[in-house]
Amino acid sequence: MTMLESFKAENSQLTFEMGEKDVEIDRMKTTLFALNSKLQQWEEMKSKCSSSAESLDLSEQKRGELQDHLKDAGLKVSSDSQMHSSKKEELIAHIADL
């Protein structure tokens, strides 16, 4: 084999190896893009989860406030009812006296 043939064979081998490296680089780029996409989706889900947890906490707080308000309103209605009943009895007694 002559020197020129040797150089051509080596050049062909190097060209082939460079082609393989280009393919490997393209595969790595594709993998990196896919992983970045999955990371972005994971970050979005994590953000939504945090937002949902905050919303749930606020909802529970408001539910507790509403429950307290309803309890207070019920006590007031009961108190007002007793007051009106006693006032009604006083008026009935006053009417009977007349």
Backbone as JSON, one array per atom type, in Angstrom:
{
  "sequence": "MTMLESFKAENSQLTFEMGEKDVEIDRMKTTLFALNSKLQQWEEMKSKCSSSAESLDLSEQKRGELQDHLKDAGLKVSSDSQMHSSKKEELIAHIADL",
  "N": [[0.85, -1.16, 0.0], [0.55, 2.16, -0.87], [1.8, 5.35, 0.18], [-0.03, 7.37, -0.33], [-2.41, 5.95, -0.62], [-2.58, 5.0, 1.93], [-2.93, 7.39, 3.36], [-5.43, 8.12, 2.29], [-7.04, 6.05, 3.2], [-6.78, 6.44, 5.95], [-7.89, 9.0, 6.09], [-10.51, 8.45, 5.29], [-11.28, 6.81, 7.41], [-11.1, 8.64, 9.56], [-13.0, 10.52, 8.74], [-15.28, 8.94, 8.86], [-15.32, 8.43, 11.63], [-15.67, 11.04, 12.57], [-18.2, 11.53, 11.59], [-19.63, 9.7, 13.14], [-19.22, 10.87, 15.62], [-20.59, 13.28, 15.25], [-23.2, 12.3, 15.03], [-23.49, 11.26, 17.6], [-23.29, 13.63, 19.09], [-25.62, 14.92, 18.19], [-27.51, 13.14, 19.24], [-27.05, 13.55, 21.96], [-27.79, 16.25, 22.17], [-30.52, 16.03, 21.59], [-31.34, 14.45, 23.75], [-30.69, 16.16, 25.87], [-32.45, 18.3, 25.32], [-34.9, 16.99, 25.67], [-34.73, 16.32, 28.39], [-34.57, 18.87, 29.53], [-37.09, 19.81, 28.86], [-38.71, 18.04, 30.34], [-37.89, 18.79, 32.9], [-38.85, 21.41, 33.0], [-41.62, 20.91, 32.87], [-41.89, 19.54, 35.28], [-41.19, 21.55, 37.11], [-43.33, 23.31, 36.65], [-45.47, 21.72, 37.54], [-44.76, 21.48, 40.22], [-44.96, 24.12, 41.02], [-47.72, 24.54, 40.61], [-48.69, 22.75, 42.49], [-47.79, 23.9, 44.89], [-49.21, 26.28, 44.75], [-51.82, 25.28, 44.85], [-51.81, 24.17, 47.41], [-51.51, 26.48, 48.98], [-53.9, 27.74, 48.29], [-55.73, 25.89, 49.32], [-55.12, 26.08, 52.06], [-55.9, 28.75, 52.56], [-58.61, 28.51, 51.93], [-59.46, 26.73, 53.93], [-59.02, 28.35, 56.15], [-60.85, 30.44, 55.67], [-63.19, 28.92, 55.71], [-63.23, 28.17, 58.39], [-63.55, 30.7, 59.55], [-66.09, 31.34, 58.53], [-67.59, 29.32, 59.74], [-67.32, 30.07, 62.44], [-68.6, 32.55, 62.29], [-71.21, 31.73, 61.59], [-71.85, 30.28, 63.89], [-71.78, 32.32, 65.82], [-73.86, 33.9, 64.77], [-76.0, 32.15, 65.06], [-76.12, 31.94, 67.87], [-76.8, 34.59, 68.43], [-79.3, 34.78, 67.17], [-80.71, 32.93, 68.71], [-80.56, 34.17, 71.23], [-81.89, 36.59, 70.63], [-84.38, 35.53, 70.01], [-85.19, 34.48, 72.5], [-85.31, 36.89, 73.92], [-87.32, 38.21, 72.52], [-89.43, 36.47, 73.02], [-89.75, 36.76, 75.8], [-90.39, 39.46, 75.86], [-92.77, 39.36, 74.4], [-94.34, 37.87, 76.17], [-94.47, 39.7, 78.29], [-95.94, 41.75, 77.04], [-98.32, 40.41, 76.5], [-99.16, 39.93, 79.14], [-99.46, 42.57, 79.97], [-101.51, 43.41, 78.26], [-103.52, 41.73, 79.18], [-103.87, 42.78, 81.72], [-105.07, 45.16, 81.11]],
  "CA": [[0.0, 0.0, 0.0], [1.36, 3.36, -0.98], [1.56, 6.37, 1.2], [-1.26, 8.07, -0.71], [-3.52, 5.06, -0.28], [-2.63, 4.97, 3.39], [-3.56, 8.65, 3.77], [-6.83, 8.08, 1.9], [-7.71, 5.13, 4.12], [-6.84, 7.13, 7.25], [-8.84, 10.11, 5.92], [-11.84, 7.84, 5.29], [-11.55, 6.37, 8.78], [-11.32, 9.85, 10.37], [-14.28, 11.08, 8.3], [-16.3, 8.07, 9.43], [-15.35, 8.67, 13.07], [-16.26, 12.37, 12.78], [-19.63, 11.36, 11.36], [-20.18, 9.06, 14.34], [-19.22, 11.87, 16.71], [-21.7, 14.21, 14.96], [-24.44, 11.61, 15.39], [-23.52, 11.2, 19.07], [-23.59, 15.0, 19.55], [-27.04, 15.14, 17.91], [-28.26, 12.36, 20.24], [-26.92, 14.25, 23.25], [-28.62, 17.46, 22.09], [-31.92, 15.59, 21.69], [-31.54, 14.02, 25.14], [-30.67, 17.37, 26.7], [-33.69, 19.02, 25.07], [-35.99, 16.24, 26.3], [-34.59, 16.47, 29.84], [-34.96, 20.24, 29.88], [-38.55, 19.87, 28.74], [-39.27, 17.35, 31.51], [-37.61, 19.63, 34.07], [-39.79, 22.53, 32.95], [-42.92, 20.38, 33.25], [-41.83, 19.23, 36.71], [-41.23, 22.83, 37.82], [-44.7, 23.82, 36.55], [-46.32, 20.92, 38.43], [-44.37, 21.84, 41.57], [-45.55, 25.44, 41.25], [-49.17, 24.35, 40.74], [-48.91, 22.06, 43.76], [-47.63, 24.91, 45.94], [-50.34, 27.19, 44.63], [-53.01, 24.57, 45.33], [-51.68, 24.05, 48.87], [-51.82, 27.8, 49.53], [-55.33, 27.96, 48.09], [-56.42, 25.03, 50.27], [-54.94, 26.67, 53.39], [-56.76, 29.92, 52.62], [-59.98, 28.02, 51.94], [-59.72, 26.21, 55.27], [-59.09, 29.5, 57.06], [-62.13, 31.11, 55.41], [-64.23, 28.02, 56.18], [-63.25, 28.31, 59.85], [-64.16, 32.01, 59.85], [-67.52, 31.22, 58.24], [-68.17, 28.48, 60.79], [-67.41, 30.92, 63.63], [-69.64, 33.55, 62.04], [-72.5, 31.05, 61.69], [-72.05, 29.95, 65.29], [-72.14, 33.58, 66.48], [-75.18, 34.31, 64.29], [-76.95, 31.24, 65.7], [-76.26, 32.37, 69.27], [-77.52, 35.87, 68.44], [-80.69, 34.48, 66.84], [-81.28, 32.28, 69.9], [-80.7, 35.21, 72.25], [-82.96, 37.48, 70.2], [-85.64, 34.78, 70.13], [-85.55, 34.46, 73.93], [-85.67, 38.24, 74.3], [-88.63, 38.49, 71.92], [-90.43, 35.67, 73.74], [-90.02, 37.39, 77.1], [-91.09, 40.73, 75.57], [-94.12, 38.97, 74.01], [-95.05, 37.51, 77.4], [-94.75, 40.95, 79.01], [-97.02, 42.45, 76.35], [-99.55, 39.64, 76.74], [-99.55, 40.21, 80.51], [-99.92, 43.97, 80.01], [-102.82, 43.43, 77.59], [-104.46, 41.06, 80.08], [-104.13, 43.72, 82.8], [-105.94, 46.24, 80.65]],
  "C": [[0.9, 1.24, 0.0], [0.95, 4.35, 0.09], [0.25, 7.11, 0.92], [-2.47, 7.23, -0.35], [-3.69, 4.98, 1.23], [-3.3, 6.23, 3.93], [-5.05, 8.66, 3.44], [-7.63, 7.19, 2.85], [-7.86, 5.78, 5.5], [-7.86, 8.27, 7.21], [-10.27, 9.57, 5.95], [-12.24, 7.41, 6.69], [-11.87, 7.58, 9.67], [-12.66, 10.5, 10.01], [-15.43, 10.26, 8.88], [-16.45, 8.33, 10.93], [-15.97, 10.04, 13.39], [-17.77, 12.32, 12.58], [-20.3, 10.71, 12.57], [-20.25, 10.04, 15.51], [-20.35, 12.88, 16.51], [-23.04, 13.59, 15.34], [-24.58, 11.56, 16.9], [-23.85, 12.58, 19.66], [-25.07, 15.31, 19.33], [-27.91, 14.37, 18.91], [-28.22, 13.06, 21.6], [-27.76, 15.52, 23.28], [-30.09, 17.1, 22.26], [-32.25, 15.19, 23.13], [-31.6, 15.23, 26.06], [-31.96, 18.17, 26.53], [-34.86, 18.34, 25.77], [-35.93, 16.39, 27.82], [-34.96, 17.87, 30.3], [-36.46, 20.42, 29.84], [-39.21, 19.21, 29.95], [-39.05, 18.15, 32.78], [-38.58, 20.81, 34.13], [-41.19, 22.07, 33.36], [-42.97, 20.09, 34.75], [-41.91, 20.51, 37.53], [-42.64, 23.43, 37.79], [-45.63, 23.05, 37.48], [-46.01, 21.26, 39.89], [-44.99, 23.19, 41.94], [-47.06, 25.34, 41.45], [-49.52, 23.69, 42.07], [-48.8, 23.05, 44.92], [-48.81, 25.87, 45.94], [-51.62, 26.55, 45.17], [-52.98, 24.43, 46.85], [-52.01, 25.38, 49.54], [-53.31, 28.08, 49.43], [-56.14, 27.13, 49.08], [-56.31, 25.59, 51.69], [-55.85, 27.88, 53.57], [-58.23, 29.52, 52.7], [-60.36, 27.5, 53.32], [-59.84, 27.33, 56.29], [-60.44, 30.2, 56.9], [-63.3, 30.24, 55.88], [-64.36, 28.12, 57.7], [-63.89, 29.63, 60.27], [-65.66, 31.97, 59.62], [-68.23, 30.4, 59.31], [-68.33, 29.29, 62.09], [-68.51, 31.96, 63.49], [-71.04, 32.93, 62.17], [-72.83, 30.69, 63.13], [-72.48, 31.2, 66.06], [-73.54, 34.04, 66.07], [-76.26, 33.43, 64.92], [-77.19, 31.61, 67.15], [-77.05, 33.67, 69.36], [-79.01, 35.64, 68.15], [-81.39, 33.84, 68.05], [-81.53, 33.3, 71.0], [-81.84, 36.17, 71.9], [-84.32, 36.81, 70.33], [-86.12, 34.74, 71.58], [-86.0, 35.84, 74.38], [-87.07, 38.59, 73.76], [-89.73, 37.7, 72.62], [-90.77, 36.31, 75.08], [-90.75, 38.71, 76.91], [-92.55, 40.44, 75.19], [-94.95, 38.63, 75.25], [-95.39, 38.75, 78.23], [-95.93, 41.69, 78.36], [-98.35, 41.73, 76.54], [-100.06, 39.9, 78.15], [-100.09, 41.63, 80.64], [-101.29, 44.11, 79.38], [-103.87, 42.8, 78.49], [-104.82, 41.97, 81.24], [-105.08, 44.85, 82.37], [-107.33, 45.73, 80.56]]
}
